Amino acid sequence: MAIGESVTKDWKANASSGVAILKHNYDLVSLSEGQRASSEDVALAAYSAYNHGTRRWHQFLERDKNGIPKDGGVRNFYRRYRQSPER
């Protein structure tokens, strides 16, 4: 998928590109982690890959002694994810 200049000027193009990138990252994580990964693990990893890139997503998945993600952005997503009734 090529991301053109329209992404910066057209919100629909931006949203479509974002969804395509997130879907790619979700698929990548699902393949990488396999069946041993929980849906929560896949969601956190896909979010991390979306924000930090596919080469560095693992380093943003560290958790503290309570199991909470150390990275601020991933931690915020994790808290909202845990509160979501759709998960």
The first five atom37 places (N, CA, C, CB, O) and aatype in JSON, in Angstrom:
{
  "aatype": [12, 0, 9, 7, 6, 15, 19, 16, 11, 3, 17, 11, 0, 2, 0, 15, 15, 7, 19, 0, 9, 10, 11, 8, 2, 18, 3, 10, 19, 15, 10, 15, 6, 7, 5, 1, 0, 15, 15, 6, 3, 19, 0, 10, 0, 0, 18, 15, 0, 18, 2, 8, 7, 16, 1, 1, 17, 8, 5, 13, 10, 6, 1, 3, 11, 2, 7, 9, 14, 11, 3, 7, 7, 19, 1, 2, 13, 18, 1, 1, 18, 1, 5, 15, 14, 6, 1],
  "atom_mask": [
    [1, 1, 1, 1, 1],
    [1, 1, 1, 1, 1],
    [1, 1, 1, 1, 1],
    [1, 1, 1, 0, 1],
    [1, 1, 1, 1, 1],
    [1, 1, 1, 1, 1],
    [1, 1, 1, 1, 1],
    [1, 1, 1, 1, 1],
    [1, 1, 1, 1, 1],
    [1, 1, 1, 1, 1],
    [1, 1, 1, 1, 1],
    [1, 1, 1, 1, 1],
    [1, 1, 1, 1, 1],
    [1, 1, 1, 1, 1],
    [1, 1, 1, 1, 1],
    [1, 1, 1, 1, 1],
    [1, 1, 1, 1, 1],
    [1, 1, 1, 0, 1],
    [1, 1, 1, 1, 1],
    [1, 1, 1, 1, 1],
    [1, 1, 1, 1, 1],
    [1, 1, 1, 1, 1],
    [1, 1, 1, 1, 1],
    [1, 1, 1, 1, 1],
    [1, 1, 1, 1, 1],
    [1, 1, 1, 1, 1],
    [1, 1, 1, 1, 1],
    [1, 1, 1, 1, 1],
    [1, 1, 1, 1, 1],
    [1, 1, 1, 1, 1],
    [1, 1, 1, 1, 1],
    [1, 1, 1, 1, 1],
    [1, 1, 1, 1, 1],
    [1, 1, 1, 0, 1],
    [1, 1, 1, 1, 1],
    [1, 1, 1, 1, 1],
    [1, 1, 1, 1, 1],
    [1, 1, 1, 1, 1],
    [1, 1, 1, 1, 1],
    [1, 1, 1, 1, 1],
    [1, 1, 1, 1, 1],
    [1, 1, 1, 1, 1],
    [1, 1, 1, 1, 1],
    [1, 1, 1, 1, 1],
    [1, 1, 1, 1, 1],
    [1, 1, 1, 1, 1],
    [1, 1, 1, 1, 1],
    [1, 1, 1, 1, 1],
    [1, 1, 1, 1, 1],
    [1, 1, 1, 1, 1],
    [1, 1, 1, 1, 1],
    [1, 1, 1, 1, 1],
    [1, 1, 1, 0, 1],
    [1, 1, 1, 1, 1],
    [1, 1, 1, 1, 1],
    [1, 1, 1, 1, 1],
    [1, 1, 1, 1, 1],
    [1, 1, 1, 1, 1],
    [1, 1, 1, 1, 1],
    [1, 1, 1, 1, 1],
    [1, 1, 1, 1, 1],
    [1, 1, 1, 1, 1],
    [1, 1, 1, 1, 1],
    [1, 1, 1, 1, 1],
    [1, 1, 1, 1, 1],
    [1, 1, 1, 1, 1],
    [1, 1, 1, 0, 1],
    [1, 1, 1, 1, 1],
    [1, 1, 1, 1, 1],
    [1, 1, 1, 1, 1],
    [1, 1, 1, 1, 1],
    [1, 1, 1, 0, 1],
    [1, 1, 1, 0, 1],
    [1, 1, 1, 1, 1],
    [1, 1, 1, 1, 1],
    [1, 1, 1, 1, 1],
    [1, 1, 1, 1, 1],
    [1, 1, 1, 1, 1],
    [1, 1, 1, 1, 1],
    [1, 1, 1, 1, 1],
    [1, 1, 1, 1, 1],
    [1, 1, 1, 1, 1],
    [1, 1, 1, 1, 1],
    [1, 1, 1, 1, 1],
    [1, 1, 1, 1, 1],
    [1, 1, 1, 1, 1],
    [1, 1, 1, 1, 1]
  ],
  "atom_positions": [
    [[0.84, -1.17, 0.0], [0.0, 0.0, 0.0], [0.88, 1.23, 0.0], [-0.95, 0.0, 1.2], [1.78, 1.36, 0.83]],
    [[0.63, 2.12, -0.91], [1.37, 3.38, -0.98], [0.57, 4.47, -0.27], [1.66, 3.78, -2.44], [-0.63, 4.62, -0.49]],
    [[1.25, 5.21, 0.58], [0.6, 6.31, 1.29], [1.05, 7.6, 0.61], [0.96, 6.32, 2.83], [2.23, 7.96, 0.64]],
    [[0.11, 8.26, 0.0], [0.41, 9.49, -0.75], [0.18, 10.74, 0.07], [0.0, 0.0, 0.0], [-0.13, 10.68, 1.26]],
    [[0.34, 11.86, -0.57], [0.2, 13.16, 0.09], [-1.24, 13.4, 0.54], [0.64, 14.27, -0.85], [-1.47, 14.18, 1.46]],
    [[-2.2, 12.75, -0.1], [-3.61, 12.97, 0.25], [-3.89, 12.61, 1.72], [-4.51, 12.14, -0.66], [-4.85, 13.11, 2.31]],
    [[-3.05, 11.76, 2.3], [-3.24, 11.35, 3.69], [-3.16, 12.56, 4.63], [-2.19, 10.31, 4.08], [-3.84, 12.58, 5.66]],
    [[-2.36, 13.53, 4.29], [-2.22, 14.71, 5.16], [-3.34, 15.72, 4.96], [-0.89, 15.37, 4.91], [-3.55, 16.59, 5.8]],
    [[-4.06, 15.61, 3.86], [-5.09, 16.61, 3.54], [-6.51, 16.07, 3.55], [-4.81, 17.2, 2.2], [-7.46, 16.84, 3.66]],
    [[-6.67, 14.77, 3.44], [-7.99, 14.15, 3.32], [-8.18, 13.18, 4.49], [-8.14, 13.41, 1.96], [-7.5, 12.16, 4.58]],
    [[-9.11, 13.5, 5.38], [-9.29, 12.67, 6.57], [-9.73, 11.26, 6.22], [-10.31, 13.31, 7.5], [-9.38, 10.32, 6.94]],
    [[-10.47, 11.08, 5.14], [-10.9, 9.73, 4.75], [-9.71, 8.9, 4.29], [-11.96, 9.81, 3.64], [-9.6, 7.72, 4.63]],
    [[-8.82, 9.51, 3.52], [-7.6, 8.81, 3.09], [-6.73, 8.49, 4.3], [-6.81, 9.66, 2.07], [-6.13, 7.41, 4.37]],
    [[-6.66, 9.41, 5.24], [-5.87, 9.2, 6.45], [-6.45, 8.04, 7.26], [-5.84, 10.48, 7.31], [-5.7, 7.17, 7.72]],
    [[-7.76, 8.03, 7.44], [-8.4, 6.96, 8.2], [-8.23, 5.61, 7.5], [-9.89, 7.26, 8.4], [-7.95, 4.6, 8.15]],
    [[-8.39, 5.59, 6.19], [-8.22, 4.34, 5.44], [-6.8, 3.8, 5.56], [-8.57, 4.55, 3.96], [-6.59, 2.6, 5.72]],
    [[-5.84, 4.71, 5.47], [-4.44, 4.3, 5.61], [-4.17, 3.77, 7.01], [-3.5, 5.47, 5.3], [-3.49, 2.76, 7.18]],
    [[-4.69, 4.46, 8.02], [-4.5, 4.01, 9.4], [-5.08, 2.63, 9.65], [0.0, 0.0, 0.0], [-4.45, 1.81, 10.31]],
    [[-6.26, 2.38, 9.12], [-6.89, 1.07, 9.28], [-6.08, -0.01, 8.56], [-8.34, 1.1, 8.74], [-5.9, -1.1, 9.09]],
    [[-5.59, 0.3, 7.37], [-4.79, -0.67, 6.62], [-3.49, -0.99, 7.37], [-4.47, -0.13, 5.21], [-3.07, -2.15, 7.41]],
    [[-2.86, 0.02, 7.94], [-1.62, -0.2, 8.69], [-1.91, -1.03, 9.94], [-0.97, 1.15, 9.07], [-1.17, -1.96, 10.26]],
    [[-2.97, -0.67, 10.65], [-3.32, -1.41, 11.86], [-3.66, -2.86, 11.54], [-4.5, -0.74, 12.58], [-3.24, -3.77, 12.26]],
    [[-4.4, -3.1, 10.47], [-4.74, -4.46, 10.06], [-3.48, -5.26, 9.72], [-5.68, -4.44, 8.84], [-3.35, -6.42, 10.11]],
    [[-2.55, -4.63, 9.01], [-1.28, -5.29, 8.69], [-0.54, -5.66, 9.98], [-0.4, -4.36, 7.8], [-0.04, -6.77, 10.11]],
    [[-0.49, -4.73, 10.92], [0.21, -4.99, 12.18], [-0.49, -6.08, 12.99], [0.3, -3.71, 13.01], [0.17, -6.92, 13.6]],
    [[-1.81, -6.07, 12.99], [-2.56, -7.11, 13.69], [-2.24, -8.49, 13.09], [-4.08, -6.83, 13.61], [-2.0, -9.45, 13.82]],
    [[-2.24, -8.57, 11.77], [-1.92, -9.83, 11.09], [-0.49, -10.26, 11.38], [-2.15, -9.71, 9.58], [-0.22, -11.44, 11.62]],
    [[0.44, -9.31, 11.35], [1.85, -9.59, 11.61], [2.03, -10.15, 13.02], [2.7, -8.32, 11.43], [2.72, -11.15, 13.21]],
    [[1.43, -9.5, 13.98], [1.53, -9.95, 15.37], [0.88, -11.32, 15.54], [0.88, -8.93, 16.33], [1.44, -12.19, 16.21]],
    [[-0.28, -11.51, 14.96], [-0.97, -12.79, 15.07], [-0.12, -13.92, 14.52], [-2.31, -12.75, 14.33], [-0.05, -14.99, 15.12]],
    [[0.53, -13.7, 13.4], [1.41, -14.71, 12.82], [2.66, -14.92, 13.68], [1.83, -14.31, 11.39], [3.09, -16.05, 13.9]],
    [[3.21, -13.83, 14.17], [4.43, -13.89, 14.96], [4.22, -14.61, 16.29], [4.95, -12.5, 15.21], [5.05, -15.42, 16.7]],
    [[3.13, -14.31, 16.95], [2.9, -14.84, 18.3], [2.15, -16.15, 18.32], [2.16, -13.84, 19.11], [2.23, -16.91, 19.28]],
    [[1.42, -16.42, 17.26], [0.7, -17.7, 17.16], [-0.42, -17.85, 18.16], [0.0, 0.0, 0.0], [-0.9, -16.87, 18.73]],
    [[-0.84, -19.08, 18.37], [-2.0, -19.37, 19.2], [-1.74, -19.17, 20.69], [-2.45, -20.78, 18.97], [-2.68, -19.09, 21.48]],
    [[-0.48, -19.08, 21.07], [-0.19, -18.91, 22.5], [-0.51, -17.5, 23.0], [1.27, -19.22, 22.77], [-0.59, -17.28, 24.21]],
    [[-0.7, -16.56, 22.09], [-0.99, -15.18, 22.47], [-2.47, -15.0, 22.75], [-0.54, -14.21, 21.36], [-3.33, -15.48, 22.01]],
    [[-2.76, -14.3, 23.83], [-4.16, -13.98, 24.14], [-4.62, -12.84, 23.25], [-4.33, -13.61, 25.64], [-3.81, -12.18, 22.61]],
    [[-5.92, -12.62, 23.2], [-6.44, -11.5, 22.41], [-5.91, -10.17, 22.95], [-7.99, -11.51, 22.4], [-5.69, -9.23, 22.19]],
    [[-5.72, -10.09, 24.26], [-5.14, -8.89, 24.87], [-3.7, -8.68, 24.41], [-5.2, -8.99, 26.4], [-3.31, -7.56, 24.09]],
    [[-2.92, -9.76, 24.37], [-1.53, -9.67, 23.9], [-1.48, -9.16, 22.46], [-0.84, -11.03, 24.0], [-0.67, -8.3, 22.12]],
    [[-2.34, -9.7, 21.61], [-2.36, -9.3, 20.21], [-2.78, -7.84, 20.07], [-3.31, -10.21, 19.39], [-2.2, -7.1, 19.28]],
    [[-3.78, -7.42, 20.84], [-4.23, -6.03, 20.78], [-3.12, -5.08, 21.21], [-5.47, -5.84, 21.68], [-2.89, -4.07, 20.55]],
    [[-2.44, -5.39, 22.31], [-1.35, -4.53, 22.78], [-0.2, -4.48, 21.78], [-0.84, -5.02, 24.14], [0.36, -3.42, 21.51]],
    [[0.15, -5.62, 21.23], [1.25, -5.67, 20.27], [0.89, -4.95, 18.97], [1.62, -7.13, 19.98], [1.73, -4.25, 18.41]],
    [[-0.34, -5.11, 18.5], [-0.75, -4.41, 17.28], [-0.73, -2.91, 17.5], [-2.15, -4.87, 16.82], [-0.3, -2.16, 16.63]],
    [[-1.21, -2.46, 18.66], [-1.17, -1.04, 19.0], [0.27, -0.54, 19.07], [-1.89, -0.77, 20.35], [0.6, 0.53, 18.55]],
    [[1.13, -1.32, 19.71], [2.53, -0.94, 19.83], [3.2, -0.86, 18.46], [3.28, -1.93, 20.71], [3.96, 0.08, 18.2]],
    [[2.93, -1.82, 17.59], [3.5, -1.81, 16.25], [3.0, -0.62, 15.45], [3.18, -3.11, 15.51], [3.76, -0.01, 14.7]],
    [[1.73, -0.29, 15.62], [1.15, 0.85, 14.91], [1.86, 2.15, 15.32], [-0.37, 0.96, 15.19], [2.16, 2.99, 14.48]],
    [[2.11, 2.29, 16.6], [2.71, 3.53, 17.1], [4.23, 3.58, 17.03], [2.3, 3.74, 18.5], [4.8, 4.66, 16.89]],
    [[4.89, 2.43, 17.14], [6.34, 2.43, 17.24], [7.05, 1.76, 16.07], [6.75, 1.74, 18.5], [8.28, 1.75, 16.01]],
    [[6.29, 1.22, 15.14], [6.89, 0.58, 13.97], [7.02, -0.92, 14.13], [0.0, 0.0, 0.0], [7.15, -1.44, 15.24]],
    [[6.99, -1.59, 13.01], [7.01, -3.05, 13.03], [8.36, -3.62, 13.43], [6.62, -3.59, 11.68], [8.44, -4.79, 13.81]],
    [[9.41, -2.85, 13.36], [10.74, -3.35, 13.75], [10.98, -3.22, 15.25], [11.82, -2.6, 12.98], [11.85, -3.91, 15.8]],
    [[10.23, -2.36, 15.92], [10.53, -2.09, 17.33], [9.37, -2.37, 18.28], [10.94, -0.67, 17.48], [9.46, -2.03, 19.46]],
    [[8.31, -2.99, 17.83], [7.12, -3.13, 18.66], [7.36, -3.96, 19.92], [6.03, -3.75, 17.87], [6.74, -3.69, 20.95]],
    [[8.23, -4.94, 19.87], [8.47, -5.79, 21.04], [9.02, -5.01, 22.23], [9.43, -6.9, 20.69], [8.68, -5.3, 23.38]],
    [[9.87, -4.03, 21.96], [10.5, -3.32, 23.07], [9.51, -2.46, 23.85], [11.63, -2.46, 22.55], [9.83, -2.0, 24.95]],
    [[8.34, -2.22, 23.32], [7.35, -1.41, 24.01], [6.31, -2.25, 24.75], [6.66, -0.5, 23.02], [5.31, -1.73, 25.25]],
    [[6.55, -3.55, 24.82], [5.6, -4.44, 25.48], [6.04, -4.85, 26.89], [5.4, -5.67, 24.65], [5.39, -5.68, 27.52]],
    [[7.13, -4.27, 27.38], [7.57, -4.59, 28.74], [6.5, -4.21, 29.74], [8.89, -3.87, 29.07], [5.8, -3.21, 29.57]],
    [[6.38, -5.02, 30.79], [5.38, -4.75, 31.82], [6.08, -4.63, 33.17], [4.3, -5.87, 31.86], [7.16, -5.18, 33.39]],
    [[5.44, -3.89, 34.08], [5.99, -3.76, 35.42], [5.6, -4.97, 36.26], [5.5, -2.45, 36.09], [5.0, -5.91, 35.75]],
    [[5.95, -4.96, 37.54], [5.69, -6.12, 38.4], [4.2, -6.43, 38.58], [6.3, -5.89, 39.76], [3.83, -7.53, 38.98]],
    [[3.35, -5.45, 38.27], [1.9, -5.65, 38.36], [1.27, -6.05, 37.03], [1.24, -4.39, 38.86], [0.05, -6.2, 36.94]],
    [[2.1, -6.22, 36.0], [1.6, -6.61, 34.69], [1.11, -5.46, 33.84], [0.0, 0.0, 0.0], [0.49, -5.68, 32.8]],
    [[1.38, -4.23, 34.26], [0.95, -3.04, 33.53], [2.07, -2.63, 32.56], [0.6, -1.87, 34.5], [3.23, -2.61, 32.96]],
    [[1.74, -2.32, 31.3], [2.78, -1.9, 30.36], [3.56, -0.68, 30.86], [2.16, -1.58, 29.0], [2.98, 0.26, 31.41]],
    [[4.88, -0.71, 30.68], [5.74, 0.39, 31.11], [5.64, 1.6, 30.2], [7.18, -0.07, 31.18], [5.68, 2.74, 30.67]],
    [[5.49, 1.38, 28.89], [5.4, 2.48, 27.94], [4.09, 3.22, 28.17], [5.5, 1.97, 26.47], [3.03, 2.59, 28.24]],
    [[4.15, 4.55, 28.28], [2.97, 5.35, 28.59], [1.83, 5.19, 27.59], [0.0, 0.0, 0.0], [0.67, 5.04, 27.99]],
    [[2.13, 5.22, 26.3], [1.09, 5.08, 25.29], [0.44, 3.72, 25.32], [0.0, 0.0, 0.0], [-0.79, 3.61, 25.22]],
    [[1.24, 2.68, 25.44], [0.71, 1.32, 25.5], [-0.09, 1.14, 26.8], [1.86, 0.27, 25.4], [-1.12, 0.47, 26.81]],
    [[0.4, 1.73, 27.88], [-0.31, 1.65, 29.16], [-1.7, 2.29, 29.07], [0.52, 2.34, 30.27], [-2.67, 1.73, 29.57]],
    [[-1.79, 3.46, 28.43], [-3.09, 4.11, 28.26], [-4.03, 3.25, 27.43], [-2.92, 5.48, 27.61], [-5.21, 3.11, 27.76]],
    [[-3.51, 2.68, 26.34], [-4.33, 1.8, 25.51], [-4.79, 0.59, 26.32], [-3.54, 1.34, 24.27], [-5.95, 0.2, 26.25]],
    [[-3.87, 0.0, 27.09], [-4.17, -1.17, 27.91], [-5.31, -0.88, 28.89], [-2.91, -1.62, 28.69], [-6.23, -1.68, 29.02]],
    [[-5.25, 0.25, 29.55], [-6.31, 0.61, 30.51], [-7.66, 0.76, 29.82], [-5.94, 1.91, 31.24], [-8.68, 0.3, 30.32]],
    [[-7.65, 1.41, 28.67], [-8.92, 1.57, 27.94], [-9.41, 0.23, 27.39], [-8.75, 2.58, 26.8], [-10.6, -0.05, 27.39]],
    [[-8.48, -0.57, 26.92], [-8.83, -1.89, 26.39], [-9.49, -2.73, 27.49], [-7.57, -2.61, 25.84], [-10.5, -3.38, 27.25]],
    [[-8.92, -2.71, 28.68], [-9.44, -3.51, 29.8], [-10.84, -3.04, 30.2], [-8.48, -3.43, 31.01], [-11.63, -3.84, 30.71]],
    [[-11.16, -1.78, 29.99], [-12.47, -1.24, 30.36], [-13.52, -1.43, 29.27], [-12.34, 0.22, 30.68], [-14.71, -1.25, 29.52]],
    [[-13.1, -1.79, 28.07], [-14.01, -1.89, 26.95], [-14.88, -3.14, 27.04], [-13.23, -1.9, 25.65], [-14.36, -4.24, 27.2]],
    [[-16.19, -2.98, 26.95], [-17.07, -4.15, 26.99], [-16.99, -4.97, 25.69], [-18.52, -3.72, 27.25], [-17.42, -6.12, 25.66]],
    [[-16.46, -4.39, 24.61], [-16.39, -5.09, 23.33], [-15.26, -6.1, 23.25], [-16.23, -4.11, 22.21], [-15.24, -6.92, 22.34]],
    [[-14.33, -6.07, 24.17], [-13.18, -6.97, 24.07], [-13.6, -8.34, 24.36], [-12.07, -6.57, 25.0], [-12.78, -9.26, 24.34]]
  ]
}
